[in-house]
Amino acid sequence: MRMPERTYKSGDARLLTWLAALFFVGLLPAVAICEDEPTYITIEGQVYGAQPDEVGPIGGGVGYTRIVTEGDHVVTNLDELLEAL
């Protein structure tokens, strides 16, 4: 059975972009769960990657100490972040 040809409209690209963005935003919590994974590896005395320091873990999370609470734009949710950008 032959499938009918699909004609894409200009709005389709925008919709696909939003769907892709929502997909990746949905993956962020899954990535955060892996925060206990090391961000570096040592092979034969050579360090590859980024080691956490006194500021806390790479990428923030539990134990991170340099939290910014003031600035030109203060946001508390995704909509505010998108507006500030």
Helices and strands as residue ranges (DSSP letters): H 10-33, G 34-36, E 40-43, E 46-49, H 78-84
